[in-house]
Amino acid sequence: MATSNHTTTLPFVTRRRLFAGTAIAVVGLQRNAFARNDLEKGQPEDPAVEVWRKWHAAHQQTERLCRQQQGLERKLAETVGFPCATIRLRDGRSVTLHSLSAIGDVLDLGPEDEATRAKAEGDFADHQARWDAADREIGYSATLRAERDAADRVEDLLEALSKTPAVSLAGVAAKLEAALTEGEVYEDGAEFPWPQIRSALDDVIRIGQRLVPE
């Protein structure tokens, strides 16, 4: 008996933003506090800080939606499984495929493969229908769309922040903190320009604390 060889092609490529969540919680807490305190003390509003506050809220929403849709996708994968079809090739190998185009790619166009292809496409369609029904029930695709919309808003606000002149050290700190949060994929990124940006942000915070010790 021939040995079955199962190969899997990933069916979906969902956009994954790399969030520096741990960095925000550990490193960003002290840095964020500088900009927040500037507002809480009733000092003159900095337009850059105002944009940063909107960006920060959108960023947190995107993170929440990302975690939510990943959990829903995992639930679908565990309960329904990613849509697929398994076919047996002429040489005896079994191949599991996750798209209609992949089914066409592995089969010849000869008439001897037409029945195999038709069955595989039917199996895939049935599996896709089960996935779609479960998707609608738990709201995976709707959450994924909401995540993408939120991520687009984050990008728009980040661009707006870069174009908004800061009028205080808090505004400068807000811009640097946003750049670190969006750019770093882990807490202590050592590649250029992250050490330089962290150093500049620390300088701004230190100078600000010297000017306003309380």
Biotite code that builds the C-alpha atoms (Angstrom):
import biotite.structure as struc

atoms = struc.array([
    struc.Atom([0.000, 0.000, 0.000], chain_id="A", res_id=1, res_name="MET", atom_name="CA", element="C"),
    struc.Atom([1.313, 3.416, -0.885], chain_id="A", res_id=2, res_name="ALA", atom_name="CA", element="C"),
    struc.Atom([2.102, 5.798, 1.937], chain_id="A", res_id=3, res_name="THR", atom_name="CA", element="C"),
    struc.Atom([-0.271, 8.742, 2.085], chain_id="A", res_id=4, res_name="SER", atom_name="CA", element="C"),
    struc.Atom([1.318, 12.142, 1.977], chain_id="A", res_id=5, res_name="ASN", atom_name="CA", element="C"),
    struc.Atom([-0.905, 14.902, 3.314], chain_id="A", res_id=6, res_name="HIS", atom_name="CA", element="C"),
    struc.Atom([0.013, 18.433, 2.344], chain_id="A", res_id=7, res_name="THR", atom_name="CA", element="C"),
    struc.Atom([-1.871, 21.488, 3.448], chain_id="A", res_id=8, res_name="THR", atom_name="CA", element="C"),
    struc.Atom([-2.044, 24.876, 1.767], chain_id="A", res_id=9, res_name="THR", atom_name="CA", element="C"),
    struc.Atom([-3.171, 27.609, 4.157], chain_id="A", res_id=10, res_name="LEU", atom_name="CA", element="C"),
    struc.Atom([-6.612, 28.747, 3.003], chain_id="A", res_id=11, res_name="PRO", atom_name="CA", element="C"),
    struc.Atom([-6.769, 32.283, 4.262], chain_id="A", res_id=12, res_name="PHE", atom_name="CA", element="C"),
    struc.Atom([-4.246, 35.030, 4.784], chain_id="A", res_id=13, res_name="VAL", atom_name="CA", element="C"),
    struc.Atom([-5.789, 37.390, 7.296], chain_id="A", res_id=14, res_name="THR", atom_name="CA", element="C"),
    struc.Atom([-4.036, 40.686, 7.875], chain_id="A", res_id=15, res_name="ARG", atom_name="CA", element="C"),
    struc.Atom([-2.129, 40.565, 11.135], chain_id="A", res_id=16, res_name="ARG", atom_name="CA", element="C"),
    struc.Atom([-0.821, 43.758, 12.590], chain_id="A", res_id=17, res_name="ARG", atom_name="CA", element="C"),
    struc.Atom([2.182, 43.328, 14.904], chain_id="A", res_id=18, res_name="LEU", atom_name="CA", element="C"),
    struc.Atom([1.269, 45.121, 18.070], chain_id="A", res_id=19, res_name="PHE", atom_name="CA", element="C"),
    struc.Atom([3.766, 45.964, 20.766], chain_id="A", res_id=20, res_name="ALA", atom_name="CA", element="C"),
    struc.Atom([1.222, 45.263, 23.503], chain_id="A", res_id=21, res_name="GLY", atom_name="CA", element="C"),
    struc.Atom([3.760, 44.210, 26.085], chain_id="A", res_id=22, res_name="THR", atom_name="CA", element="C"),
    struc.Atom([5.915, 47.193, 25.299], chain_id="A", res_id=23, res_name="ALA", atom_name="CA", element="C"),
    struc.Atom([2.963, 49.516, 25.807], chain_id="A", res_id=24, res_name="ILE", atom_name="CA", element="C"),
    struc.Atom([2.133, 47.979, 29.172], chain_id="A", res_id=25, res_name="ALA", atom_name="CA", element="C"),
    struc.Atom([5.688, 47.844, 30.515], chain_id="A", res_id=26, res_name="VAL", atom_name="CA", element="C"),
    struc.Atom([7.731, 50.528, 28.798], chain_id="A", res_id=27, res_name="VAL", atom_name="CA", element="C"),
    struc.Atom([5.012, 52.824, 27.505], chain_id="A", res_id=28, res_name="GLY", atom_name="CA", element="C"),
    struc.Atom([3.228, 53.236, 30.830], chain_id="A", res_id=29, res_name="LEU", atom_name="CA", element="C"),
    struc.Atom([5.711, 55.759, 32.202], chain_id="A", res_id=30, res_name="GLN", atom_name="CA", element="C"),
    struc.Atom([6.078, 57.486, 28.854], chain_id="A", res_id=31, res_name="ARG", atom_name="CA", element="C"),
    struc.Atom([2.332, 57.736, 28.236], chain_id="A", res_id=32, res_name="ASN", atom_name="CA", element="C"),
    struc.Atom([1.874, 59.178, 31.708], chain_id="A", res_id=33, res_name="ALA", atom_name="CA", element="C"),
    struc.Atom([3.848, 62.280, 30.748], chain_id="A", res_id=34, res_name="PHE", atom_name="CA", element="C"),
    struc.Atom([1.438, 63.232, 27.956], chain_id="A", res_id=35, res_name="ALA", atom_name="CA", element="C"),
    struc.Atom([-1.619, 62.287, 30.002], chain_id="A", res_id=36, res_name="ARG", atom_name="CA", element="C"),
    struc.Atom([-0.496, 64.298, 33.017], chain_id="A", res_id=37, res_name="ASN", atom_name="CA", element="C"),
    struc.Atom([0.027, 67.322, 30.798], chain_id="A", res_id=38, res_name="ASP", atom_name="CA", element="C"),
    struc.Atom([-3.673, 67.211, 29.935], chain_id="A", res_id=39, res_name="LEU", atom_name="CA", element="C"),
    struc.Atom([-4.935, 66.251, 33.377], chain_id="A", res_id=40, res_name="GLU", atom_name="CA", element="C"),
    struc.Atom([-3.217, 69.240, 35.011], chain_id="A", res_id=41, res_name="LYS", atom_name="CA", element="C"),
    struc.Atom([-5.226, 71.597, 32.872], chain_id="A", res_id=42, res_name="GLY", atom_name="CA", element="C"),
    struc.Atom([-2.260, 72.988, 30.957], chain_id="A", res_id=43, res_name="GLN", atom_name="CA", element="C"),
    struc.Atom([-2.814, 74.446, 27.469], chain_id="A", res_id=44, res_name="PRO", atom_name="CA", element="C"),
    struc.Atom([-4.033, 71.794, 25.059], chain_id="A", res_id=45, res_name="GLU", atom_name="CA", element="C"),
    struc.Atom([-1.528, 70.540, 22.542], chain_id="A", res_id=46, res_name="ASP", atom_name="CA", element="C"),
    struc.Atom([-3.143, 69.592, 19.203], chain_id="A", res_id=47, res_name="PRO", atom_name="CA", element="C"),
    struc.Atom([-0.603, 66.795, 18.775], chain_id="A", res_id=48, res_name="ALA", atom_name="CA", element="C"),
    struc.Atom([-1.598, 65.308, 22.131], chain_id="A", res_id=49, res_name="VAL", atom_name="CA", element="C"),
    struc.Atom([-5.253, 65.503, 21.139], chain_id="A", res_id=50, res_name="GLU", atom_name="CA", element="C"),
    struc.Atom([-4.567, 63.524, 17.954], chain_id="A", res_id=51, res_name="VAL", atom_name="CA", element="C"),
    struc.Atom([-2.436, 61.106, 19.962], chain_id="A", res_id=52, res_name="TRP", atom_name="CA", element="C"),
    struc.Atom([-5.329, 60.446, 22.345], chain_id="A", res_id=53, res_name="ARG", atom_name="CA", element="C"),
    struc.Atom([-7.586, 59.531, 19.401], chain_id="A", res_id=54, res_name="LYS", atom_name="CA", element="C"),
    struc.Atom([-4.852, 57.376, 17.883], chain_id="A", res_id=55, res_name="TRP", atom_name="CA", element="C"),
    struc.Atom([-4.228, 55.627, 21.209], chain_id="A", res_id=56, res_name="HIS", atom_name="CA", element="C"),
    struc.Atom([-7.934, 54.796, 21.610], chain_id="A", res_id=57, res_name="ALA", atom_name="CA", element="C"),
    struc.Atom([-8.115, 53.486, 18.031], chain_id="A", res_id=58, res_name="ALA", atom_name="CA", element="C"),
    struc.Atom([-4.973, 51.441, 18.565], chain_id="A", res_id=59, res_name="HIS", atom_name="CA", element="C"),
    struc.Atom([-6.430, 49.800, 21.673], chain_id="A", res_id=60, res_name="GLN", atom_name="CA", element="C"),
    struc.Atom([-9.673, 49.059, 19.825], chain_id="A", res_id=61, res_name="GLN", atom_name="CA", element="C"),
    struc.Atom([-7.739, 47.442, 16.980], chain_id="A", res_id=62, res_name="THR", atom_name="CA", element="C"),
    struc.Atom([-5.813, 45.260, 19.420], chain_id="A", res_id=63, res_name="GLU", atom_name="CA", element="C"),
    struc.Atom([-9.040, 44.167, 21.076], chain_id="A", res_id=64, res_name="ARG", atom_name="CA", element="C"),
    struc.Atom([-10.683, 43.322, 17.753], chain_id="A", res_id=65, res_name="LEU", atom_name="CA", element="C"),
    struc.Atom([-7.559, 41.495, 16.587], chain_id="A", res_id=66, res_name="CYS", atom_name="CA", element="C"),
    struc.Atom([-7.598, 39.252, 19.662], chain_id="A", res_id=67, res_name="ARG", atom_name="CA", element="C"),
    struc.Atom([-11.334, 38.713, 19.264], chain_id="A", res_id=68, res_name="GLN", atom_name="CA", element="C"),
    struc.Atom([-11.203, 37.704, 15.606], chain_id="A", res_id=69, res_name="GLN", atom_name="CA", element="C"),
    struc.Atom([-8.211, 35.445, 16.213], chain_id="A", res_id=70, res_name="GLN", atom_name="CA", element="C"),
    struc.Atom([-10.191, 33.661, 18.912], chain_id="A", res_id=71, res_name="GLY", atom_name="CA", element="C"),
    struc.Atom([-13.181, 33.288, 16.591], chain_id="A", res_id=72, res_name="LEU", atom_name="CA", element="C"),
    struc.Atom([-10.988, 32.007, 13.758], chain_id="A", res_id=73, res_name="GLU", atom_name="CA", element="C"),
    struc.Atom([-9.430, 29.478, 16.134], chain_id="A", res_id=74, res_name="ARG", atom_name="CA", element="C"),
    struc.Atom([-12.920, 28.372, 17.196], chain_id="A", res_id=75, res_name="LYS", atom_name="CA", element="C"),
    struc.Atom([-13.957, 27.886, 13.568], chain_id="A", res_id=76, res_name="LEU", atom_name="CA", element="C"),
    struc.Atom([-10.791, 25.943, 12.814], chain_id="A", res_id=77, res_name="ALA", atom_name="CA", element="C"),
    struc.Atom([-11.358, 23.660, 15.780], chain_id="A", res_id=78, res_name="GLU", atom_name="CA", element="C"),
    struc.Atom([-15.076, 23.055, 15.261], chain_id="A", res_id=79, res_name="THR", atom_name="CA", element="C"),
    struc.Atom([-15.501, 23.175, 11.486], chain_id="A", res_id=80, res_name="VAL", atom_name="CA", element="C"),
    struc.Atom([-11.970, 23.113, 10.109], chain_id="A", res_id=81, res_name="GLY", atom_name="CA", element="C"),
    struc.Atom([-10.627, 25.278, 7.312], chain_id="A", res_id=82, res_name="PHE", atom_name="CA", element="C"),
    struc.Atom([-12.471, 24.473, 4.058], chain_id="A", res_id=83, res_name="PRO", atom_name="CA", element="C"),
    struc.Atom([-10.598, 21.753, 2.219], chain_id="A", res_id=84, res_name="CYS", atom_name="CA", element="C"),
    struc.Atom([-10.887, 18.684, 0.036], chain_id="A", res_id=85, res_name="ALA", atom_name="CA", element="C"),
    struc.Atom([-8.730, 15.555, 0.000], chain_id="A", res_id=86, res_name="THR", atom_name="CA", element="C"),
    struc.Atom([-7.978, 13.791, -3.271], chain_id="A", res_id=87, res_name="ILE", atom_name="CA", element="C"),
    struc.Atom([-5.969, 10.714, -4.138], chain_id="A", res_id=88, res_name="ARG", atom_name="CA", element="C"),
    struc.Atom([-3.501, 11.165, -6.970], chain_id="A", res_id=89, res_name="LEU", atom_name="CA", element="C"),
    struc.Atom([-2.615, 8.539, -9.550], chain_id="A", res_id=90, res_name="ARG", atom_name="CA", element="C"),
    struc.Atom([0.547, 7.597, -7.692], chain_id="A", res_id=91, res_name="ASP", atom_name="CA", element="C"),
    struc.Atom([-1.447, 6.791, -4.552], chain_id="A", res_id=92, res_name="GLY", atom_name="CA", element="C"),
    struc.Atom([-0.618, 9.917, -2.577], chain_id="A", res_id=93, res_name="ARG", atom_name="CA", element="C"),
    struc.Atom([-3.404, 11.689, -0.697], chain_id="A", res_id=94, res_name="SER", atom_name="CA", element="C"),
    struc.Atom([-3.292, 15.457, -0.927], chain_id="A", res_id=95, res_name="VAL", atom_name="CA", element="C"),
    struc.Atom([-5.400, 17.863, 1.146], chain_id="A", res_id=96, res_name="THR", atom_name="CA", element="C"),
    struc.Atom([-6.035, 21.182, -0.580], chain_id="A", res_id=97, res_name="LEU", atom_name="CA", element="C"),
    struc.Atom([-7.604, 24.370, 0.703], chain_id="A", res_id=98, res_name="HIS", atom_name="CA", element="C"),
    struc.Atom([-8.744, 26.208, -2.416], chain_id="A", res_id=99, res_name="SER", atom_name="CA", element="C"),
    struc.Atom([-10.470, 25.485, -5.709], chain_id="A", res_id=100, res_name="LEU", atom_name="CA", element="C"),
    struc.Atom([-7.485, 26.799, -7.630], chain_id="A", res_id=101, res_name="SER", atom_name="CA", element="C"),
    struc.Atom([-5.195, 24.385, -5.804], chain_id="A", res_id=102, res_name="ALA", atom_name="CA", element="C"),
    struc.Atom([-7.437, 21.503, -6.821], chain_id="A", res_id=103, res_name="ILE", atom_name="CA", element="C"),
    struc.Atom([-7.079, 22.502, -10.455], chain_id="A", res_id=104, res_name="GLY", atom_name="CA", element="C"),
    struc.Atom([-3.323, 22.913, -10.113], chain_id="A", res_id=105, res_name="ASP", atom_name="CA", element="C"),
    struc.Atom([-2.604, 19.378, -8.893], chain_id="A", res_id=106, res_name="VAL", atom_name="CA", element="C"),
    struc.Atom([-4.863, 17.601, -11.397], chain_id="A", res_id=107, res_name="LEU", atom_name="CA", element="C"),
    struc.Atom([-4.187, 17.191, -15.079], chain_id="A", res_id=108, res_name="ASP", atom_name="CA", element="C"),
    struc.Atom([-6.740, 18.478, -17.516], chain_id="A", res_id=109, res_name="LEU", atom_name="CA", element="C"),
    struc.Atom([-7.286, 15.044, -19.018], chain_id="A", res_id=110, res_name="GLY", atom_name="CA", element="C"),
    struc.Atom([-10.712, 13.379, -18.982], chain_id="A", res_id=111, res_name="PRO", atom_name="CA", element="C"),
    struc.Atom([-9.477, 10.726, -16.536], chain_id="A", res_id=112, res_name="GLU", atom_name="CA", element="C"),
    struc.Atom([-9.261, 13.427, -13.817], chain_id="A", res_id=113, res_name="ASP", atom_name="CA", element="C"),
    struc.Atom([-12.625, 15.051, -14.434], chain_id="A", res_id=114, res_name="GLU", atom_name="CA", element="C"),
    struc.Atom([-14.527, 12.843, -11.989], chain_id="A", res_id=115, res_name="ALA", atom_name="CA", element="C"),
    struc.Atom([-11.877, 13.278, -9.306], chain_id="A", res_id=116, res_name="THR", atom_name="CA", element="C"),
    struc.Atom([-11.885, 17.014, -9.797], chain_id="A", res_id=117, res_name="ARG", atom_name="CA", element="C"),
    struc.Atom([-15.677, 17.261, -9.721], chain_id="A", res_id=118, res_name="ALA", atom_name="CA", element="C"),
    struc.Atom([-15.861, 15.295, -6.474], chain_id="A", res_id=119, res_name="LYS", atom_name="CA", element="C"),
    struc.Atom([-13.093, 17.360, -4.883], chain_id="A", res_id=120, res_name="ALA", atom_name="CA", element="C"),
    struc.Atom([-14.766, 20.619, -5.874], chain_id="A", res_id=121, res_name="GLU", atom_name="CA", element="C"),
    struc.Atom([-18.071, 19.353, -4.481], chain_id="A", res_id=122, res_name="GLY", atom_name="CA", element="C"),
    struc.Atom([-16.452, 18.328, -1.203], chain_id="A", res_id=123, res_name="ASP", atom_name="CA", element="C"),
    struc.Atom([-14.761, 21.706, -0.953], chain_id="A", res_id=124, res_name="PHE", atom_name="CA", element="C"),
    struc.Atom([-18.024, 23.566, -1.641], chain_id="A", res_id=125, res_name="ALA", atom_name="CA", element="C"),
    struc.Atom([-19.809, 21.573, 1.073], chain_id="A", res_id=126, res_name="ASP", atom_name="CA", element="C"),
    struc.Atom([-17.045, 22.296, 3.566], chain_id="A", res_id=127, res_name="HIS", atom_name="CA", element="C"),
    struc.Atom([-17.023, 25.978, 2.611], chain_id="A", res_id=128, res_name="GLN", atom_name="CA", element="C"),
    struc.Atom([-20.792, 26.134, 3.170], chain_id="A", res_id=129, res_name="ALA", atom_name="CA", element="C"),
    struc.Atom([-20.388, 24.688, 6.673], chain_id="A", res_id=130, res_name="ARG", atom_name="CA", element="C"),
    struc.Atom([-17.637, 27.214, 7.410], chain_id="A", res_id=131, res_name="TRP", atom_name="CA", element="C"),
    struc.Atom([-19.752, 30.114, 6.108], chain_id="A", res_id=132, res_name="ASP", atom_name="CA", element="C"),
    struc.Atom([-22.760, 29.062, 8.191], chain_id="A", res_id=133, res_name="ALA", atom_name="CA", element="C"),
    struc.Atom([-20.674, 28.807, 11.360], chain_id="A", res_id=134, res_name="ALA", atom_name="CA", element="C"),
    struc.Atom([-18.966, 32.090, 10.473], chain_id="A", res_id=135, res_name="ASP", atom_name="CA", element="C"),
    struc.Atom([-22.295, 33.905, 10.270], chain_id="A", res_id=136, res_name="ARG", atom_name="CA", element="C"),
    struc.Atom([-23.395, 32.379, 13.558], chain_id="A", res_id=137, res_name="GLU", atom_name="CA", element="C"),
    struc.Atom([-20.381, 33.542, 15.597], chain_id="A", res_id=138, res_name="ILE", atom_name="CA", element="C"),
    struc.Atom([-19.599, 36.713, 13.624], chain_id="A", res_id=139, res_name="GLY", atom_name="CA", element="C"),
    struc.Atom([-16.024, 35.992, 12.572], chain_id="A", res_id=140, res_name="TYR", atom_name="CA", element="C"),
    struc.Atom([-16.063, 37.825, 9.216], chain_id="A", res_id=141, res_name="SER", atom_name="CA", element="C"),
    struc.Atom([-17.909, 40.791, 10.721], chain_id="A", res_id=142, res_name="ALA", atom_name="CA", element="C"),
    struc.Atom([-15.262, 41.064, 13.429], chain_id="A", res_id=143, res_name="THR", atom_name="CA", element="C"),
    struc.Atom([-12.497, 40.769, 10.847], chain_id="A", res_id=144, res_name="LEU", atom_name="CA", element="C"),
    struc.Atom([-14.015, 43.640, 8.844], chain_id="A", res_id=145, res_name="ARG", atom_name="CA", element="C"),
    struc.Atom([-14.314, 45.729, 11.993], chain_id="A", res_id=146, res_name="ALA", atom_name="CA", element="C"),
    struc.Atom([-10.660, 45.054, 12.781], chain_id="A", res_id=147, res_name="GLU", atom_name="CA", element="C"),
    struc.Atom([-9.588, 46.155, 9.319], chain_id="A", res_id=148, res_name="ARG", atom_name="CA", element="C"),
    struc.Atom([-11.665, 49.342, 9.580], chain_id="A", res_id=149, res_name="ASP", atom_name="CA", element="C"),
    struc.Atom([-10.138, 50.094, 12.983], chain_id="A", res_id=150, res_name="ALA", atom_name="CA", element="C"),
    struc.Atom([-6.641, 49.414, 11.648], chain_id="A", res_id=151, res_name="ALA", atom_name="CA", element="C"),
    struc.Atom([-7.289, 51.834, 8.779], chain_id="A", res_id=152, res_name="ASP", atom_name="CA", element="C"),
    struc.Atom([-8.328, 54.480, 11.295], chain_id="A", res_id=153, res_name="ARG", atom_name="CA", element="C"),
    struc.Atom([-5.118, 53.879, 13.257], chain_id="A", res_id=154, res_name="VAL", atom_name="CA", element="C"),
    struc.Atom([-3.068, 54.450, 10.107], chain_id="A", res_id=155, res_name="GLU", atom_name="CA", element="C"),
    struc.Atom([-5.020, 57.599, 9.238], chain_id="A", res_id=156, res_name="ASP", atom_name="CA", element="C"),
    struc.Atom([-4.572, 59.020, 12.731], chain_id="A", res_id=157, res_name="LEU", atom_name="CA", element="C"),
    struc.Atom([-0.882, 58.136, 12.757], chain_id="A", res_id=158, res_name="LEU", atom_name="CA", element="C"),
    struc.Atom([-0.455, 60.082, 9.535], chain_id="A", res_id=159, res_name="GLU", atom_name="CA", element="C"),
    struc.Atom([-2.477, 62.971, 10.962], chain_id="A", res_id=160, res_name="ALA", atom_name="CA", element="C"),
    struc.Atom([-0.267, 62.945, 14.061], chain_id="A", res_id=161, res_name="LEU", atom_name="CA", element="C"),
    struc.Atom([2.850, 63.252, 11.909], chain_id="A", res_id=162, res_name="SER", atom_name="CA", element="C"),
    struc.Atom([1.363, 66.324, 10.225], chain_id="A", res_id=163, res_name="LYS", atom_name="CA", element="C"),
    struc.Atom([0.174, 68.019, 13.430], chain_id="A", res_id=164, res_name="THR", atom_name="CA", element="C"),
    struc.Atom([2.734, 70.459, 14.912], chain_id="A", res_id=165, res_name="PRO", atom_name="CA", element="C"),
    struc.Atom([3.424, 69.923, 18.609], chain_id="A", res_id=166, res_name="ALA", atom_name="CA", element="C"),
    struc.Atom([3.393, 73.006, 20.831], chain_id="A", res_id=167, res_name="VAL", atom_name="CA", element="C"),
    struc.Atom([4.719, 71.370, 23.996], chain_id="A", res_id=168, res_name="SER", atom_name="CA", element="C"),
    struc.Atom([7.079, 68.640, 25.158], chain_id="A", res_id=169, res_name="LEU", atom_name="CA", element="C"),
    struc.Atom([3.996, 66.507, 25.787], chain_id="A", res_id=170, res_name="ALA", atom_name="CA", element="C"),
    struc.Atom([3.168, 66.718, 22.090], chain_id="A", res_id=171, res_name="GLY", atom_name="CA", element="C"),
    struc.Atom([6.694, 65.706, 21.120], chain_id="A", res_id=172, res_name="VAL", atom_name="CA", element="C"),
    struc.Atom([6.558, 62.815, 23.594], chain_id="A", res_id=173, res_name="ALA", atom_name="CA", element="C"),
    struc.Atom([3.205, 61.725, 22.166], chain_id="A", res_id=174, res_name="ALA", atom_name="CA", element="C"),
    struc.Atom([4.621, 61.589, 18.632], chain_id="A", res_id=175, res_name="LYS", atom_name="CA", element="C"),
    struc.Atom([7.662, 59.601, 19.723], chain_id="A", res_id=176, res_name="LEU", atom_name="CA", element="C"),
    struc.Atom([5.563, 57.186, 21.793], chain_id="A", res_id=177, res_name="GLU", atom_name="CA", element="C"),
    struc.Atom([3.245, 56.533, 18.852], chain_id="A", res_id=178, res_name="ALA", atom_name="CA", element="C"),
    struc.Atom([6.212, 55.858, 16.574], chain_id="A", res_id=179, res_name="ALA", atom_name="CA", element="C"),
    struc.Atom([7.633, 53.370, 19.078], chain_id="A", res_id=180, res_name="LEU", atom_name="CA", element="C"),
    struc.Atom([4.309, 51.621, 19.582], chain_id="A", res_id=181, res_name="THR", atom_name="CA", element="C"),
    struc.Atom([3.628, 51.223, 15.871], chain_id="A", res_id=182, res_name="GLU", atom_name="CA", element="C"),
    struc.Atom([7.176, 50.379, 14.873], chain_id="A", res_id=183, res_name="GLY", atom_name="CA", element="C"),
    struc.Atom([8.512, 48.072, 17.550], chain_id="A", res_id=184, res_name="GLU", atom_name="CA", element="C"),
    struc.Atom([7.504, 44.409, 17.414], chain_id="A", res_id=185, res_name="VAL", atom_name="CA", element="C"),
    struc.Atom([9.024, 43.646, 20.771], chain_id="A", res_id=186, res_name="TYR", atom_name="CA", element="C"),
    struc.Atom([9.936, 45.611, 23.867], chain_id="A", res_id=187, res_name="GLU", atom_name="CA", element="C"),
    struc.Atom([13.666, 46.171, 23.409], chain_id="A", res_id=188, res_name="ASP", atom_name="CA", element="C"),
    struc.Atom([14.134, 46.424, 19.646], chain_id="A", res_id=189, res_name="GLY", atom_name="CA", element="C"),
    struc.Atom([17.844, 46.976, 19.098], chain_id="A", res_id=190, res_name="ALA", atom_name="CA", element="C"),
    struc.Atom([17.773, 47.826, 15.398], chain_id="A", res_id=191, res_name="GLU", atom_name="CA", element="C"),
    struc.Atom([17.900, 51.382, 14.078], chain_id="A", res_id=192, res_name="PHE", atom_name="CA", element="C"),
    struc.Atom([16.010, 53.624, 14.718], chain_id="A", res_id=193, res_name="PRO", atom_name="CA", element="C"),
    struc.Atom([14.297, 52.218, 17.825], chain_id="A", res_id=194, res_name="TRP", atom_name="CA", element="C"),
    struc.Atom([17.123, 52.778, 20.357], chain_id="A", res_id=195, res_name="PRO", atom_name="CA", element="C"),
    struc.Atom([17.529, 56.323, 19.077], chain_id="A", res_id=196, res_name="GLN", atom_name="CA", element="C"),
    struc.Atom([13.792, 57.035, 19.311], chain_id="A", res_id=197, res_name="ILE", atom_name="CA", element="C"),
    struc.Atom([13.592, 55.543, 22.807], chain_id="A", res_id=198, res_name="ARG", atom_name="CA", element="C"),
    struc.Atom([16.551, 57.676, 23.860], chain_id="A", res_id=199, res_name="SER", atom_name="CA", element="C"),
    struc.Atom([14.947, 60.820, 22.439], chain_id="A", res_id=200, res_name="ALA", atom_name="CA", element="C"),
    struc.Atom([11.663, 60.049, 24.192], chain_id="A", res_id=201, res_name="LEU", atom_name="CA", element="C"),
    struc.Atom([13.460, 59.464, 27.496], chain_id="A", res_id=202, res_name="ASP", atom_name="CA", element="C"),
    struc.Atom([15.232, 62.810, 27.014], chain_id="A", res_id=203, res_name="ASP", atom_name="CA", element="C"),
    struc.Atom([11.949, 64.620, 26.412], chain_id="A", res_id=204, res_name="VAL", atom_name="CA", element="C"),
    struc.Atom([10.394, 63.036, 29.502], chain_id="A", res_id=205, res_name="ILE", atom_name="CA", element="C"),
    struc.Atom([13.426, 63.859, 31.656], chain_id="A", res_id=206, res_name="ARG", atom_name="CA", element="C"),
    struc.Atom([13.477, 67.493, 30.493], chain_id="A", res_id=207, res_name="ILE", atom_name="CA", element="C"),
    struc.Atom([9.727, 67.779, 30.983], chain_id="A", res_id=208, res_name="GLY", atom_name="CA", element="C"),
    struc.Atom([9.955, 66.397, 34.517], chain_id="A", res_id=209, res_name="GLN", atom_name="CA", element="C"),
    struc.Atom([12.762, 68.854, 35.267], chain_id="A", res_id=210, res_name="ARG", atom_name="CA", element="C"),
    struc.Atom([10.632, 71.755, 34.063], chain_id="A", res_id=211, res_name="LEU", atom_name="CA", element="C"),
    struc.Atom([7.510, 70.497, 35.859], chain_id="A", res_id=212, res_name="VAL", atom_name="CA", element="C"),
    struc.Atom([8.828, 68.461, 38.832], chain_id="A", res_id=213, res_name="PRO", atom_name="CA", element="C"),
    struc.Atom([5.366, 67.687, 40.229], chain_id="A", res_id=214, res_name="GLU", atom_name="CA", element="C"),
])
